Amino acid sequence: MAACTQTVKVKTPEGVEKDLVPKKVWSLAPRGRKGVKIGLFQDPATGKYFRAKVPDDYPECG
């Protein structure tokens, strides 16, 4: 997979909205249904990782 390069506006676990680049993006979908795309992000303040929904048009990467 290619590396993620586009920024996404997400809310960090502390509740602050930031523009971050995800480490990895994958799709979660039950069989036969439209799913959602999830991104793995790292909070720059604490260094902890968290997951957040990304737009459907964002390419899968990681």
N, C-alpha and C positions, 0 to 999 in steps of 0.2 A: 504494500500500500504506500501511497505517496504521503509526504509529510503535510500536516495541516498548516495553512498559511493565513487564512482569513480570520479576522477577529469577529467575535460574537458578543453582544451585550448580554451579560448574565448577572444574576444576583448572587453574591458570595454568601457563605453560611452566616456571616455577621450582618447581612442585610444591606450591604453596600453594592450598588450597581457599578460594574466595571466592564470595559472592553478587553476580553481575554482571548487568546488563541488556544483552542483545545489541544490536549496531548493526543487524543484518540477520539474518533467518532464512529459509532456503529448504529445499526438499525435494530429495534426491538419490535417484533410483530408476531402476534398469534397466527397460527396457520390459517391462510385464506382471508386475512383481514389486513387493512391498512394499518401500519404501525407508526411509531415515532422514532426520531433520531435522537440519540443520547450522546453527549460529549463528556469526556473526562477532563476536568480543569484543575489547575493548581492555584490556590489562593496566594497571591504575592505577599500578603502581610504575614500569614502564619505558616505558609509552606504546606498546608494540608491539602489533600486532594478531595474533590467533590464532583458529583455528576449533576448535569443540568440538561434540559431539553434544548436542542438546537433547531433552526429552521429546516423544513423538509427538503429545501433545495441545496442544502450544504452537502458537499461530497463526503463520502465515507473515506476516512484517512487514518493514519496512525502508524 
